[in-house]
């Protein structure tokens, strides 16, 4: 059962990412879009292969792909995939025999991601609406799970991490980039997701 506080956080995040699905301009205190991806060290060749709709909605905080190798034929889970930017980069790394599954709570962002998937012709990529705390997959299916600025937004982090490690194969890895809070927690109306 989701607590009222967690439900409120999810609603605020959903509202913000409905706006991002239209355009991320002015919604974040950091650089977004293709220039941000390049500044974070993503390969220019790989970025260029990502459809514009996903590139322009890149609102991530780091480059989890750079944290460890993603090999050919691997199965990758992209947590909070948004418009699919990282999923499309991962698809290039795993190749046609690999698999990339992106999950997100925002149907609007998933619609952008799925349209971009069709445009890019990446048959090894799929997107599903799901919470990280309740992943719609069996056990031990993925070699790697990636998170880019998502874990900090999840109200029940222990449940989310249990789910991630449940779906990872033995020896699987979590590669995550995120932001952390330094100091006192802001009041709910000043939290990062309420901008």
C-alpha positions in Angstrom: 0.0 0.0 0.0 1.3 3.4 -0.9 1.4 6.0 1.9 -0.4 9.4 1.4 3.0 11.1 1.5 4.5 8.7 -1.2 1.4 9.2 -3.3 1.8 13.0 -3.0 5.4 12.8 -4.1 4.5 10.6 -7.0 1.7 13.0 -8.1 4.2 15.9 -8.0 6.8 14.0 -10.0 4.1 12.9 -12.5 3.0 16.5 -13.0 6.6 17.7 -13.6 7.4 15.0 -16.1 4.1 15.7 -18.0 5.6 19.1 -18.5 9.0 17.6 -19.5 7.2 15.5 -22.1 6.2 18.7 -23.8 9.6 20.4 -23.2 12.1 20.5 -20.4 13.1 24.1 -20.9 13.2 26.1 -17.7 12.1 23.2 -15.5 15.5 22.4 -14.1 18.4 24.2 -12.5 20.9 22.4 -14.6 21.6 22.1 -18.3 19.4 19.7 -20.2 19.2 18.3 -23.8 21.9 17.1 -26.1 24.4 19.7 -24.9 24.0 18.3 -21.3 24.5 14.7 -22.5 27.7 15.7 -24.4 29.0 17.6 -21.3 28.4 14.5 -19.2 30.7 12.5 -21.5 28.3 10.6 -23.6 29.8 9.6 -27.0 28.9 12.1 -29.7 28.4 9.3 -32.2 26.0 7.5 -29.8 24.1 10.7 -28.9 23.6 11.5 -32.6 22.0 8.1 -33.1 19.3 8.9 -30.5 16.1 10.3 -32.0 15.7 14.1 -31.5 12.6 13.8 -29.3 14.6 11.7 -26.7 17.8 13.9 -27.1 15.9 17.1 -26.5 14.2 15.7 -23.3 17.5 14.6 -21.7 17.2 15.8 -18.1 19.6 13.4 -16.4 22.2 14.2 -13.8 25.0 11.9 -14.9 26.2 9.2 -17.2 25.6 5.8 -15.7 26.8 4.1 -19.0 30.3 5.4 -18.1 30.3 3.6 -14.7 30.9 0.2 -16.2 30.9 -1.7 -19.5 27.7 -2.7 -21.1 28.4 -5.6 -23.4 26.9 -7.1 -26.5 23.9 -9.3 -26.0 23.4 -8.1 -22.4 19.9 -7.4 -21.0 19.6 -4.0 -19.5 16.9 -2.4 -17.3 16.7 1.4 -17.5 15.0 2.6 -14.3 13.0 5.8 -14.8 13.7 5.9 -18.5 11.8 9.0 -19.3 11.9 9.8 -23.0 14.3 6.9 -23.5 17.7 8.6 -24.1 19.7 6.2 -22.0 17.8 3.2 -23.4 18.7 4.2 -26.9 22.4 4.6 -26.0 22.3 1.2 -24.2 20.6 -0.4 -27.3 23.6 0.6 -29.4 25.9 -1.1 -26.9 24.0 -4.4 -26.5 23.4 -4.8 -30.2 20.5 -6.5 -32.0 20.7 -9.7 -29.8 20.6 -7.8 -26.6 17.6 -6.4 -24.8 16.8 -3.0 -23.1 13.7 -2.5 -21.0 12.9 1.0 -19.8 10.4 1.6 -17.0 8.8 4.9 -16.0 5.8 6.2 -14.2 4.9 8.9 -16.7 2.7 7.7 -19.6 3.4 11.0 -21.4 7.2 10.4 -21.3 6.7 6.8 -22.3 4.7 7.9 -25.3 7.6 10.1 -26.4 10.0 7.2 -25.8 7.9 4.7 -27.8 7.5 7.1 -30.7 11.3 7.6 -30.7 11.8 3.8 -30.6 9.7 3.3 -33.7 11.6 6.1 -35.4 15.0 4.7 -34.5 14.1 1.2 -35.4 15.5 -0.4 -32.2 13.6 -3.7 -32.0 15.6 -4.7 -28.9 14.1 -1.9 -26.8 10.8 -1.9 -25.0 9.1 0.5 -22.6 6.7 -0.2 -19.8 4.8 1.9 -17.3 5.9 0.7 -13.8 7.2 1.9 -10.5 10.7 0.8 -9.5 9.2 -0.5 -6.3 7.0 -3.0 -8.2 8.9 -4.1 -11.4 6.8 -6.2 -13.8 9.5 -8.8 -14.4 10.5 -12.2 -13.1 13.6 -12.8 -11.1 17.2 -12.8 -12.4 16.5 -11.4 -15.9 18.9 -8.5 -16.3 22.7 -8.2 -16.4 22.7 -4.5 -15.4 20.2 -1.9 -14.2 20.9 1.7 -14.8 19.4 4.7 -13.0 20.0 8.3 -14.0 18.6 10.8 -11.4 15.8 8.5 -10.4 16.5 6.8 -7.1 16.4 10.1 -5.2 12.8 10.6 -6.4 11.6 7.2 -5.0 9.8 7.5 -1.6 10.5 3.8 -0.6 14.1 3.3 -1.5 14.6 0.0 0.3 11.6 -1.5 -1.6 13.0 -0.1 -4.9 16.5 -1.6 -4.2 15.0 -5.0 -3.3 13.1 -5.0 -6.6 16.2 -4.0 -8.6 18.3 -6.7 -7.0 15.5 -9.3 -7.4 15.4 -8.8 -11.2 19.2 -8.7 -11.6 21.0 -11.9 -12.5 23.6 -13.3 -10.0 26.6 -11.0 -10.4 24.4 -8.4 -12.1 25.2 -4.7 -11.3 23.4 -1.5 -10.6 25.0 1.6 -12.2 23.5 4.8 -10.8 24.0 8.5 -11.0 22.0 10.6 -8.6 21.8 13.7 -6.6 21.9 13.8 -2.8 20.6 16.2 -0.1 23.2 18.1 1.9 21.8 19.7 5.1 18.2 19.9 6.2 15.3 18.4 4.2 13.4 21.2 2.4 9.7 21.7 3.2 7.4 19.7 0.8 6.5 22.9 -1.2 10.2 23.6 -1.8 11.3 20.0 -2.7 13.1 19.5 -6.1 10.1 17.8 -7.7 7.8 20.7 -6.8 9.5 23.4 -8.9 
